[in-house]
């Protein structure tokens, strides 16, 4: 039986990423293994969002090396995207489609069944009367729940979440936490950037501090 460690889901080594002329990541080194929930902690502008976008294959590597699921972030970014679910400050929803149509659309990208789509909506509380409401008419919290239902329906293997509790009421936050724990227990890997350190820290097995585009400390 091999004693070699399993390949990391996220493996970054001294990665530099530039947006415009500005280095948004200035030498980030990070490993995240399958099933982990990791909290990214740091002040505004530290590079948390940039790190999530890099891991989603949306930000190119300027220097250093990085892989996601073993795919090279320099040359294989397109191969990463179907396996990754990114939830940023924008929810990524089609405003002129209903809740059900949005979740069905994203579920269809991975061949989710109608039952899986319905289950995702029920899990996040956007089924029933909300299912046929156009996204443009939803509250901020309802849009956030819908975006999370889309991510569940997509069966993402790597969840990249930027302030995921924003806009949710207490019940929604609790449901999100339970959803994340269940996803990790099923083998998904979750990286969360949050300023809500008490709540997000209770979810995470490990906290990574980011300052000036660098991972400066990792703790359990």
Secondary structure by P-SEA (a helix, b strand, c coil): cccccccccbbbcbbbbbccccccccbbbbcccccbbbbbbbcccccaaaaaaaaaccccccbbbbbccccccccccccccccbbbbcccccccccccaaaaaaaaaaaacccaaaaaaaaaaacccccccccccccccaaaaaaaaaaaaaaacccbbbbccccccccaaaaaaaaaaaaaaaaabbbbbbbccaaaaaaaaccbbbbbcccccccccc
